[in-house]
Amino acid sequence: MAWNETLWSDLESSTTTPPPVITKPKLHVLTPSATASPVLGPKSRSSLADRVASANDTVTDKKLWGIFATVSSILVIIHTLSYVTVEFGMTNGENEYSQYTNAQRCLSALKDSDFDIQNTGRYHDWMDEDSDLYLAEAGIYKGPEEIKEYVDFGKADFFDFVKRKNISMKPIYFTDDKCTVLFVVAQKTQIKEKYQAASGDKCIERVVGFGVNFEPSPFKVRRINTFYPAKFLADLFGSALDSDGVRDYVCDVMEANCQETFQRNNLTADTCRTNYDNLPSTNSNGYLDGKSKGCRILHSGFAATNPNNCPHLSFDPEEDWLGRVKCQESKGMLPTNIFAKVELDTIQGQGYQWGFDETLTKTCEYEPDFKPDYFNFGKVHGFAESVPLEDMNDYQFLVYVGFIMYVTMVLAGMGGEYLVWQIMLSGEWDGRKEWYWRVAQFVFPILGATTVGLANTGNYLALPFLVVTMWKLGFPETIMKFYSALYGERGWKERLVDFVCGMGTIVHHSSSALYVGMLVAHVLPSNNRDLVAVTLPLVMQHWVVLLKYNHKILYIVCEVIIEAWWEWTAFSVLPAVHKLHWVGGTTILSMLFAHWCYFGAGIFALVAIHNKDEVVPDDMRRFSALALKRNTMLVAEGGGGAQGRQYLTLKEQMQSVARLDVADSDNEIFENDDEIEESKEGQKLE
């Protein structure tokens, strides 16, 4: 039962002033202080006020540690049971959890594979015989070996080095089983002195694009579309490598490695060079796949190590081991045939950012004393050979981040309750604190809606908003329920109700923290309809929270209706949300458990606790003991001033206190026992 704040404040603070006087037929409490804090009628006072008042004088560090140990155990047990129930009871353990979006699935698979187009030694891990590489100006290369030969052309004897200066990765297109990303690379090539043309460039930089199409699970590259700037190809093969040294290299490879082709063409060392000199550097469009020097320069680099490429050097058409004829007639493939406009625009835009002009090509300073500096995709560690989380893939790391955020919010919320309790609520609970508590409940819907909005945009400001919202500005709602349950002096039924309510409260708050933590960490999808739909009724339930102080029946009706709406939604979306990620289903089922705790405790309290005999006597005994402790006297005003005062009996004192306690305001006093009993019955219903 709630007590009149002024009465309790005066009794507990009175030590040296004359005792207060209560007169008949109108009873009054004379306060010893000159001013009083604003107060609320006892019927409107919150249960939190009574719990705080009861705990303030008995709290110890040992009890607080007991509460935190209880809270931790509850969270581990309930969240674990929720996961097991959804995973094996509702979805039969058939979920194959993957990233919540196609993009994340694709990017995580790419990262896990360690794919690097320059790491040709692992092509057999990443490709198979159905993998293709397309270069509009040079043709199609099929299978890991052919693609390796093409990419390794940068290691041919013509160059001092081919190295990467910059790299950028752009996501392009993602489905369940197809992924496309675009690597834009700035490369620098330096030509060996013995192969340099007299008038050609010695060092060339360019921007290159690699559109990689792959399957995420298992990782397998299906196609690589390659873009080289037209000016670069013309400069490299049309002038920079248009030298006698390169010509001699091509004919020497034909004569040494390709005797069958050499003889089929009736070549000698001189005629080979003559035929070579009669070819154009590239075709009229700068292409390399026609009958040109450029095509033979490219394939001589391949044939130097693989004779299967020898037919491609032939001046007369000759089929290779796969029946293909190359370096005779250009296919006329255009970059726009293999790249979308957005991809070409992306390559161009990235080139501008790196300081290239529209040709995406520029000369660079020759380095006679060069030191090869190849771009390293691998991990670089410090003094240690590894890092603790190195075996996690990117997605697993995001789950780890989400759990760290979750624990941080729960600790902040519980710690905030303790600090507010000790700093702001250590004294008497007066009307001002009661109104602060109601404000904390009133702002819950707007703060909760803001938290949901921030979380769905991945904004980490959702974390402090969640703590302030769920833990209601730090008012010790959770701690007080557990304190009352574990260390209170009431009967076992009341303590059981407090424990169940406390369990529901901490599971409710922690489930919300888990939801927000996984949203901002991008484990759960942003703006997913099911995830948003299941949160809205929870916000709506707090629209009517203040009705419970003055319109209890209306409050209960509203809450039950919204609760039915929410549980209908929760059970409807639970399987779909759980398939997004197991943490989604765990969160929803944990929240359902919390709400069942609230409703179960409320029904039990209504049926098993509130009986007539338990309404007044305990509180009257409490008042009597405190009155005697403070030497407070209750007297009836008689005739003749002080000499006419008559001390009340203990029974009369208790009846007077009851009259004060059940009054709607400090000035309303009941005149007879029938009115007292009627008011007591009203409080019992409340």
C-alpha positions in Angstrom: 0.0 0.0 0.0 1.3 3.4 -0.8 1.7 5.9 2.0 1.2 9.7 2.1 4.6 11.2 1.3 4.3 14.1 3.7 3.4 11.9 6.6 6.4 9.6 5.9 8.8 12.5 5.3 7.8 14.2 8.5 8.1 11.0 10.6 11.5 10.0 9.3 13.0 13.5 9.5 11.6 14.6 12.8 14.1 14.5 15.6 14.1 17.7 17.7 10.9 19.5 16.9 7.7 19.0 18.9 5.7 16.0 17.7 2.9 16.6 15.1 -0.6 16.8 16.3 -3.7 15.2 14.7 -7.0 16.6 15.8 -10.6 15.3 15.6 -12.9 15.4 13.8 -10.6 16.7 11.2 -7.2 15.1 11.5 -4.0 17.0 10.5 -0.3 16.2 10.3 1.8 19.1 11.5 5.1 18.9 9.6 8.3 20.0 11.4 9.8 21.6 8.3 8.9 25.0 7.0 8.5 23.8 3.4 7.5 20.5 1.9 8.3 18.8 -1.4 5.4 18.5 -3.9 3.5 15.3 -3.3 1.1 13.0 -5.0 -1.9 11.3 -3.6 -1.1 7.8 -2.4 -3.5 6.2 -4.9 -1.4 7.6 -7.7 2.0 6.8 -6.3 4.1 4.2 -8.3 5.3 0.9 -7.0 8.8 1.9 -7.8 8.7 4.6 -5.1 7.9 1.9 -2.4 10.7 -0.4 -3.7 13.2 2.5 -3.6 12.2 3.6 -0.1 12.4 0.0 1.2 15.9 -0.6 -0.4 17.6 2.7 0.4 18.3 1.8 4.1 19.3 -1.9 3.5 21.4 -2.0 0.4 24.9 -3.5 0.6 27.5 -4.3 -2.0 27.0 -8.0 -1.5 23.3 -7.7 -2.4 24.1 -5.7 -5.5 26.6 -8.4 -6.7 23.9 -10.9 -6.1 21.5 -9.0 -8.3 24.0 -8.7 -11.1 24.9 -12.4 -10.9 21.2 -13.2 -11.1 20.7 -10.9 -14.1 23.6 -12.5 -15.9 22.4 -16.0 -15.3 18.9 -15.2 -16.5 20.2 -13.6 -19.7 22.4 -16.6 -20.6 19.7 -19.1 -19.8 16.7 -17.4 -21.5 18.5 -16.4 -24.7 20.0 -19.9 -25.0 16.6 -21.5 -24.5 15.1 -19.1 -27.0 17.6 -20.0 -29.6 17.2 -23.8 -29.0 13.4 -23.5 -29.1 13.4 -21.6 -32.4 16.2 -23.5 -34.0 15.2 -27.0 -33.2 11.6 -26.7 -32.0 10.1 -24.4 -34.7 12.4 -24.6 -37.7 13.8 -28.2 -37.1 17.4 -27.1 -37.4 17.2 -26.8 -41.1 18.4 -23.2 -41.4 21.6 -22.5 -43.3 22.5 -19.1 -42.0 24.1 -16.8 -44.5 24.6 -13.1 -44.9 21.3 -11.3 -44.8 21.8 -9.7 -48.2 23.2 -11.0 -51.5 25.8 -8.3 -51.4 27.1 -9.4 -48.0 27.2 -13.0 -49.0 29.1 -12.2 -52.1 31.6 -9.8 -50.5 32.2 -12.2 -47.6 32.9 -15.1 -50.0 35.3 -12.9 -52.0 37.2 -11.9 -48.9 37.3 -15.4 -47.6 38.7 -16.7 -50.9 41.7 -14.3 -50.8 41.2 -13.8 -54.5 43.9 -11.7 -56.2 44.0 -11.6 -60.0 47.8 -11.3 -59.9 48.2 -14.3 -57.7 48.2 -16.7 -60.7 49.6 -19.6 -58.7 46.1 -20.1 -57.1 44.0 -19.9 -60.2 43.2 -23.6 -60.0 41.7 -22.9 -56.6 39.5 -20.2 -57.9 38.7 -21.3 -61.5 37.9 -24.3 -63.5 37.8 -25.1 -67.2 34.5 -23.2 -67.7 36.1 -20.0 -66.4 36.7 -17.3 -69.1 38.7 -14.1 -69.4 37.4 -11.5 -72.0 39.5 -8.7 -73.4 37.7 -6.9 -76.2 41.0 -6.1 -78.1 42.7 -9.5 -77.7 40.0 -12.1 -77.5 38.8 -14.8 -75.1 41.0 -17.0 -72.8 39.5 -20.1 -71.3 40.4 -22.1 -68.3 42.9 -21.4 -65.5 46.0 -22.1 -67.6 45.1 -19.8 -70.5 44.0 -17.0 -68.1 47.2 -17.5 -66.1 49.3 -17.1 -69.3 47.5 -13.9 -70.2 47.8 -12.3 -66.8 51.5 -13.4 -66.5 52.3 -11.4 -69.7 53.3 -8.7 -67.3 56.2 -11.0 -66.3 57.3 -11.5 -69.9 60.9 -10.7 -70.7 59.9 -7.3 -72.3 59.4 -5.5 -69.0 61.4 -4.5 -66.0 58.2 -4.6 -64.0 54.5 -4.3 -64.0 53.2 -3.2 -60.7 50.0 -1.8 -59.1 49.9 1.7 -57.6 46.3 1.9 -56.6 43.3 -0.4 -56.4 39.6 0.1 -55.8 36.8 -2.4 -55.6 33.2 -1.5 -56.6 30.2 -3.8 -56.1 28.2 -4.1 -59.3 25.6 -6.9 -59.2 24.5 -9.5 -56.7 22.0 -12.4 -56.7 21.7 -15.5 -54.6 24.2 -17.4 -56.7 25.9 -14.8 -59.0 28.2 -12.0 -57.9 29.9 -9.3 -59.9 32.5 -6.8 -58.6 34.7 -4.4 -60.5 38.3 -3.9 -59.6 39.8 -0.7 -60.9 43.6 -0.7 -60.8 46.3 1.8 -61.6 49.3 0.0 -63.1 52.8 1.1 -64.0 54.9 -0.6 -66.6 58.5 -0.1 -67.4 60.1 -1.5 -70.6 63.5 -3.1 -70.5 66.1 -1.0 -72.2 67.0 -3.7 -74.9 63.4 -3.8 -76.0 62.7 -0.1 -76.0 61.9 1.6 -79.3 63.9 4.8 -80.1 60.8 7.0 -80.2 58.5 5.1 -77.8 57.7 5.6 -74.2 59.9 3.8 -71.6 57.4 3.9 -68.8 53.6 4.0 -69.0 50.9 4.2 -66.4 47.2 3.4 -67.1 43.9 2.6 -65.4 42.7 -1.0 -65.9 39.3 -2.5 -65.0 38.6 -6.2 -64.1 35.0 -7.1 -63.8 35.0 -10.4 -61.9 31.8 -12.6 -62.0 31.8 -15.4 -59.5 29.7 -17.9 -57.5 29.9 -17.3 -53.8 29.4 -20.8 -52.4 31.7 -22.5 -53.2 33.7 -19.6 -54.5 34.4 -20.0 -58.2 35.3 -17.4 -60.8 33.1 -17.8 -63.8 34.2 -14.8 -66.0 36.6 -11.9 -65.9 36.0 -9.0 -68.2 39.1 -6.9 -68.8 39.3 -3.3 -69.8 42.5 -1.6 -71.1 42.5 2.0 -72.4 42.8 2.2 -76.2 45.6 4.7 -76.0 47.6 2.5 -73.7 47.4 -0.5 -76.1 48.3 1.8 -79.0 51.2 3.3 -77.2 52.6 0.0 -75.8 52.2 -2.2 -78.9 52.3 0.5 -81.5 55.3 2.5 -80.4 57.0 1.5 -77.1 57.5 -2.2 -78.2 57.9 -1.5 -81.9 61.6 -2.2 -81.9 64.1 -4.5 -83.5 64.8 -6.1 -80.1 61.1 -7.1 -79.8 61.0 -8.4 -83.4 64.1 -10.5 -82.8 62.6 -11.9 -79.6 59.4 -13.0 -81.5 61.3 -14.7 -84.3 63.7 -16.3 -81.9 60.8 -17.8 -79.9 59.3 -19.2 -83.1 62.6 -20.7 -84.2 63.5 -22.2 -80.9 60.1 -23.2 -79.4 57.9 -23.5 -82.4 59.7 -25.6 -85.1 56.6 -27.1 -86.5 55.0 -23.6 -87.0 58.3 -22.2 -88.2 58.7 -24.9 -90.9 55.0 -24.7 -91.9 55.6 -21.1 -92.8 58.8 -21.9 -94.7 60.7 -19.4 -92.5 64.3 -18.5 -92.0 65.6 -16.1 -89.5 65.6 -13.4 -92.1 62.2 -14.1 -93.7 60.7 -14.3 -90.3 61.9 -10.8 -89.5 60.8 -9.5 -92.9 57.3 -10.9 -92.5 57.1 -9.5 -89.0 58.1 -6.0 -90.2 55.4 -6.1 -92.9 52.7 -6.4 -90.3 50.9 -3.4 -88.7 51.4 -2.8 -85.1 47.7 -3.2 -84.4 44.7 -3.0 -86.6 43.1 0.3 -87.5 41.1 0.2 -84.2 44.1 -0.6 -82.0 43.1 -4.2 -81.6 45.5 -7.0 -80.9 43.6 -10.0 -82.1 44.1 -9.5 -85.8 47.1 -10.1 -88.1 49.4 -7.7 -86.4 52.7 -7.3 -84.5 50.8 -6.7 -81.3 49.1 -10.1 -81.4 52.4 -11.9 -82.0 54.2 -9.9 -79.2 51.4 -10.9 -76.8 51.5 -14.6 -77.8 55.3 -14.8 -78.0 55.3 -14.2 -74.3 52.9 -17.2 -73.9 54.8 -19.4 -76.4 58.1 -18.8 -74.6 56.9 -21.2 -71.9 54.0 -23.0 -73.5 54.3 -24.4 -77.1 50.6 -24.8 -77.4 50.5 -21.1 -78.2 52.9 -21.5 -81.2 50.1 -21.6 -83.9 49.1 -18.1 -82.8 52.5 -16.8 -84.0 52.1 -18.2 -87.5 51.9 -15.7 -90.3 49.5 -18.1 -92.1 46.3 -19.3 -90.4 47.0 -22.3 -88.2 44.7 -24.1 -85.8 45.8 -24.6 -82.2 45.3 -27.7 -80.1 41.7 -26.6 -79.5 41.0 -26.0 -83.2 41.1 -22.2 -82.8 42.8 -19.7 -85.1 44.2 -16.6 -83.6 46.1 -13.5 -84.7 44.6 -13.6 -88.2 41.3 -11.8 -88.2 40.0 -9.5 -85.5 36.6 -10.4 -83.9 35.9 -6.7 -83.6 34.6 -7.0 -80.0 34.0 -3.7 -78.3 34.4 -2.9 -74.6 30.7 -2.0 -74.6 30.0 -5.6 -75.5 31.3 -6.9 -72.3 31.0 -3.9 -69.9 27.9 -2.1 -68.8 27.9 1.7 -69.2 27.9 2.1 -65.4 31.1 0.0 -65.2 32.9 2.0 -67.8 31.8 5.2 -66.2 33.1 3.9 -62.8 36.5 3.1 -64.3 36.7 6.5 -65.9 35.6 8.3 -62.7 38.1 6.4 -60.6 40.8 7.4 -63.1 40.0 11.0 -62.7 40.3 10.7 -59.0 43.8 9.3 -59.4 44.9 12.1 -61.6 44.5 10.6 -65.1 42.9 12.4 -68.0 40.1 11.0 -70.3 42.6 8.7 -72.0 43.4 6.9 -68.7 47.0 6.8 -69.8 50.1 8.8 -69.0 53.8 8.5 -69.2 56.0 8.1 -66.1 59.6 8.7 -65.2 61.9 5.9 -66.1 63.6 4.2 -63.2 67.0 2.8 -64.2 67.6 1.5 -60.6 64.0 0.2 -60.1 62.9 -1.9 -57.2 59.9 -4.1 -57.9 57.0 -3.2 -55.6 54.1 -5.5 -56.1 50.8 -4.7 -54.4 50.2 -7.0 -51.4 46.7 -8.2 -50.7 47.8 -10.3 -47.8 47.6 -9.4 -44.1 50.5 -7.7 -42.6 51.0 -8.2 -38.8 53.2 -6.5 -36.3 55.3 -8.4 -33.8 52.9 -11.3 -33.7 52.4 -13.8 -36.5 48.6 -13.7 -36.2 45.7 -11.8 -34.6 43.2 -13.4 -32.2 40.2 -13.0 -34.6 42.1 -13.9 -37.8 40.1 -17.1 -38.5 36.8 -15.2 -38.5 35.4 -14.2 -41.8 34.0 -10.7 -42.3 30.5 -11.8 -41.5 31.4 -13.7 -38.3 33.3 -10.6 -37.3 30.2 -8.5 -37.7 28.3 -10.9 -35.4 31.1 -10.5 -32.9 30.8 -6.7 -33.1 27.0 -7.0 -32.6 27.5 -9.0 -29.4 30.0 -6.5 -28.1 27.5 -3.7 -28.7 24.8 -5.8 -27.0 26.8 -6.5 -23.8 27.9 -2.8 -23.7 24.3 -1.6 -23.8 23.2 -4.0 -21.1 26.0 -3.0 -18.8 25.4 0.6 -19.5 21.7 0.2 -18.7 22.2 -1.6 -15.4 25.1 0.6 -14.4 22.9 3.7 -15.2 20.2 2.3 -12.9 22.6 2.0 -10.0 24.1 5.4 -10.5 20.7 7.2 -10.7 19.5 5.3 -7.6 22.6 6.2 -5.6 22.9 9.8 -6.8 19.3 11.0 -7.4 17.1 8.7 -5.4 19.1 8.2 -2.1 16.8 10.5 -0.1 13.1 10.5 0.3 10.9 9.8 -2.6 8.9 13.0 -3.0 6.4 14.2 -5.6 9.1 15.7 -7.8 10.8 12.3 -8.2 7.5 10.7 -8.9 6.9 13.1 -11.7 10.4 12.5 -13.1 9.6 8.8 -13.2 6.4 9.4 -15.1 8.2 11.6 -17.6 10.7 8.8 -18.1 7.8 6.5 -19.0 6.0 9.1 -21.1 9.0 9.8 -23.4 9.6 6.1 -24.0 7.6 5.9 -27.3 9.4 8.8 -29.0 12.8 7.7 -27.9 12.0 4.1 -28.8 10.9 5.2 -32.3 14.1 7.2 -32.7 16.2 4.3 -31.7 14.6 2.0 -34.2 15.1 4.6 -37.0 18.8 5.1 -36.1 19.4 1.4 -35.9 17.9 0.8 -39.3 20.3 3.3 -40.8 23.3 1.6 -39.1 23.8 4.7 -37.0 25.7 4.0 -33.8 23.8 6.7 -32.0 21.1 4.1 -31.6 23.2 2.6 -28.8 22.9 5.4 -26.3 19.3 6.0 -27.3 18.5 2.4 -26.6 20.0 2.6 -23.2 18.2 5.8 -22.3 14.9 4.4 -23.7 14.8 0.9 -22.3 16.3 1.7 -18.9 14.0 4.8 -18.7 16.5 7.5 -18.0 18.2 5.3 -15.4 15.4 4.9 -13.0 16.2 1.6 -11.2 13.2 -0.3 -12.3 15.1 -3.6 -12.9 17.3 -3.5 -9.9 14.4 -2.6 -7.5 12.3 -5.6 -8.7 15.2 -8.0 -8.1 16.1 -6.3 -4.8 12.6 -6.6 -3.6 12.4 -10.2 -4.8 15.7 -11.4 -3.3 16.0 -9.3 -0.2 12.5 -7.9 0.6 10.7 -8.6 3.8 7.3 -9.3 2.3 5.6 -12.7 1.8 6.8 -15.3 -0.7 4.0 -14.5 -3.1 4.8 -10.9 -3.4 8.5 -11.7 -3.8 7.8 -14.3 -6.5 5.8 -11.7 -8.5 8.7 -9.2 -8.2 11.2 -11.8 -9.4 9.1 -12.8 -12.4 8.5 -9.1 -13.3 12.2 -8.4 -12.9 13.1 -11.4 -15.1 10.7 -10.1 -17.7 12.1 -6.6 -17.5 15.8 -7.5 -18.0 15.0 -10.0 -20.8 12.8 -7.4 -22.5 15.5 -4.7 -22.3 18.4 -7.1 -23.3 16.4 -8.4 -26.3 16.0 -4.9 -27.5 19.7 -4.3 -27.0 20.5 -7.5 -29.0 18.2 -6.4 -31.8 19.7 -2.9 -32.0 23.3 -4.2 -31.7 22.8 -6.6 -34.6 21.2 -4.0 -36.8 23.9 -1.4 -36.4 26.5 -4.1 -37.0 24.6 -5.1 -40.2 24.1 -8.7 -39.1 20.3 -8.1 -39.4 19.1 -6.3 -42.5 18.2 -2.6 -42.3 14.6 -1.7 -43.1 13.5 -5.3 -43.4 9.7 -5.2 -43.3 9.3 -8.1 -40.9 11.9 -6.7 -38.5 10.3 -3.3 -38.5 6.8 -4.6 -38.2 7.6 -6.6 -35.0 8.9 -3.5 -33.2 6.0 -1.1 -33.9 3.5 -2.6 -31.5 6.1 -2.5 -28.7 6.3 1.3 -29.2 2.5 1.6 -29.3 2.2 -0.2 -26.0 3.9 2.7 -24.3 1.5 5.3 -25.7 -1.0 4.6 -22.9 1.4 3.9 -20.0 0.4 6.8 -17.9 -3.3 5.7 -17.9 -2.4 3.1 -15.3 -2.2 5.8 -12.6 -5.7 7.1 -13.1 -7.6 4.9 -15.5 -6.4 1.4 -14.6 -9.2 -0.5 -16.4 -8.8 1.5 -19.6 -5.0 0.9 -19.4 -5.4 -2.8 -19.1 -7.8 -3.0 -22.0 -5.5 -1.0 -24.3 -2.5 -3.1 -23.3 -4.2 -6.4 -23.9 -5.4 -5.4 -27.3 -2.0 -4.1 -28.4 -0.3 -7.2 -26.9 -2.6 -9.5 -28.9 -1.7 -7.5 -32.0 2.0 -7.8 -31.3 2.1 -11.5 -30.5 0.1 -12.2 -33.7 2.8 -10.2 -35.6 5.7 -11.8 -33.7 4.6 -15.4 -34.3 3.8 -14.6 -38.0 7.3 -13.2 -38.8 9.3 -15.5 -36.4 10.3 -18.2 -39.0 11.2 -15.6 -41.6 13.3 -13.5 -39.3 15.0 -16.5 -37.8 16.1 -17.5 -41.3 17.7 -14.1 -41.8 19.9 -15.0 -38.9 19.5 -17.0 -35.7 19.8 -13.9 -33.6 16.6 -12.6 -35.1 14.5 -15.5 -34.0 16.2 -15.6 -30.6 15.4 -11.9 -30.1 11.7 -12.3 -30.9 11.2 -15.4 -28.7 13.1 -13.8 -25.8 10.8 -10.8 -26.1 7.7 -13.0 -26.1 9.0 -14.7 -22.9 9.4 -11.3 -21.3 5.8 -10.3 -22.1 4.6 -13.6 -20.8 6.4 -12.9 -17.5 4.6 -9.6 -17.2 1.2 -11.0 -17.9 1.8 -14.2 -15.8 3.0 -12.2 -12.8 0.0 -9.8 -13.1 -2.6 -12.5 -13.2 -0.9 -14.4 -10.3 -0.9 -11.2 -8.2 -4.5 -10.5 -9.0 -5.6 -14.0 -8.0 -3.3 -15.0 -5.2 -2.1 -11.9 -3.4 -4.7 -9.2 -3.0 -7.0 -10.3 -0.2 -8.6 -8.2 2.5 -6.5 -9.3 5.4 -3.2 -8.2 3.7 -4.2 -4.7 2.7 -3.7 -2.6 5.9 -2.3 -4.3 8.9 1.3 -4.7 7.8 1.5 -1.0 6.8 -0.2 0.1 10.0 2.3 -1.9 12.1 5.1 -0.3 10.0 3.7 3.2 10.8 3.3 2.4 14.5 6.9 1.3 14.8 8.1 4.4 13.0 5.9 6.7 15.0 7.2 5.3 18.3 10.8 5.5 17.0 10.3 9.3 16.3 8.3 9.9 19.5 5.4 11.1 17.4 2.1 11.7 19.2 -1.3 11.5 17.7 -3.8 13.5 19.9 -7.4 14.6 19.7 -8.1 18.3 20.2 -10.3 18.8 23.3 -11.6 21.8 25.1 -9.3 24.0 27.3 -6.3 24.2 25.0 -3.3 22.0 25.8 -4.9 20.8 29.1 -7.8 19.5 27.1 -5.8 17.3 24.7 -6.6 13.6 24.9 -4.0 11.0 23.7 -5.4 8.5 21.2 -5.3 4.8 21.9 -3.1 2.7 19.6 -6.2 1.5 17.7 -7.3 5.1 17.2 -3.9 6.0 16.0 -4.0 3.2 13.4 -7.4 4.2 12.3 -6.3 7.8 11.9 -3.3 6.7 9.8 -5.6 4.6 7.6 -7.8 7.6 7.0 -4.7 9.6 6.0 -3.3 6.8 3.8 -6.4 6.2 1.7 -7.2 9.8 1.1 -7.1 11.1 -2.5 -5.3 14.3 -1.3 -3.7 15.6 1.9 -6.8 17.5 2.9 -9.4 14.7 2.4 -10.1 12.7 5.5 -12.7 10.0 6.0 -15.1 10.4 8.8 -15.9 6.8 9.7 -14.7 3.2 9.5 -17.1 2.4 6.7 -15.5 5.0 4.4 -12.1 3.6 5.4 -13.1 0.1 4.4 -14.6 1.2 1.1 -11.4 3.1 0.2 -9.2 0.1 1.3 -11.2 -2.1 -1.0 -10.6 0.4 -3.9 -6.9 0.2 -3.2 -6.9 -3.5 -3.1 -8.4 -3.6 -6.6 -5.8 -1.2 -7.8 
